[in-house]
């Protein structure tokens, strides 16, 4: 399975404290990096709405071929890397206009 930027995937997301839970995530790394190195950067999707200054609220209209079962948010300050071959499933994609806004929010949140 080829993983690309803007894909929605399901992964075991590892948090800074070392704990891991299964979550949806958005692939934020560019396609060239994934193709040449085999790893991807992901940003967490969760239904928990804490730290509003760092999240981007999601709506099912933002996706292609995907919908979330409940109200969810991108946690723009929680990213991780993994190898592309570890990602078990691709669920859909996020539309470019919303992806660009999420990238802006990631930059604002981290830098």
Steps between C-alpha positions, in 0.01 A plus 500: 500500500640839401464767770472862385473844654141579613412132550294408805649189657443289807812444713620423848584855596788527749479793740793683661452299820559177303139378515342389175135488393327445168392825333427652166774732375572721200818450299671841490841410352550561130485216251865531396616442858277195539607350167873557553533426872199281579383692804212736555409778738149474644280735700251361751122500459302459823154563642643668812458878482756617756768761419284690253787733419674207328217315328326532166136395504396248236177452307417210271463738204878545513570143384494294183367145545511515879292607797570511871257323736497794745610861536879508465800730496850506358745546787744722313765478772509117510695349211690177457701316238467142388602284208252488213494118498376497863179686413233230472216691335428811297148630566462800268647847445449853627427767240796722416343827617451357850835326500670834429318657796608213724864543392474871584359410843783248557757769423320747729473242779858372493705794381 
